[in-house]
Amino acid sequence: MKVGDRVRVKDSVIVYHHPEHKGQAFDLKGEEGEVIGIATEWQGRPVSANLPILVKFSKKFKAHLRENELEII
């Protein structure tokens, strides 16, 4: 997986920060977006982020996810 790939959420992932559902549980399963970042290093040093893949789903909504929660489309 790399920056620019189109991806789809294949597992049920509940978030509470979706702009259209503030404060409510929202399931991302089936949502499609674009990978805009991968957290593998910070200031030149390697890091082990829990949720390394940053996906942009819409103009106002981004989320950090694990690689095993996504599939490339």
Secondary structure as the mmCIF struct_conf table of DSSP 4:
data_model
#
loop_
_struct_conf.conf_type_id
_struct_conf.id
_struct_conf.beg_label_comp_id
_struct_conf.beg_label_asym_id
_struct_conf.beg_label_seq_id
_struct_conf.end_label_comp_id
_struct_conf.end_label_asym_id
_struct_conf.end_label_seq_id
TURN_TY1_P TURN_TY1_P1 VAL A 3 GLY A 4
STRN STRN1 ARG A 6 VAL A 9
BEND BEND1 ASP A 11 ASP A 11
STRN STRN2 ILE A 14 VAL A 15
BEND BEND2 TYR A 16 TYR A 16
TURN_TY1_P TURN_TY1_P2 PRO A 19 GLU A 20
BEND BEND3 HIS A 21 HIS A 21
TURN_TY1_P TURN_TY1_P3 LYS A 22 GLY A 23
BEND BEND4 GLN A 24 GLN A 24
STRN STRN3 PHE A 26 ASP A 27
TURN_TY1_P TURN_TY1_P4 LYS A 29 GLY A 30
STRN STRN4 GLU A 32 ILE A 38
BEND BEND5 THR A 40 THR A 40
STRN STRN5 GLU A 41 TRP A 42
TURN_TY1_P TURN_TY1_P5 GLN A 43 GLY A 44
STRN STRN6 ARG A 45 PRO A 46
BEND BEND6 ASN A 50 LEU A 51
STRN STRN7 ILE A 53 LYS A 56
BEND BEND7 SER A 58 LYS A 60
STRN STRN8 LYS A 62 LEU A 65
HELX_RH_3T_P HELX_RH_3T_P1 GLU A 67 GLU A 69
STRN STRN9 LEU A 70 ILE A 72
#
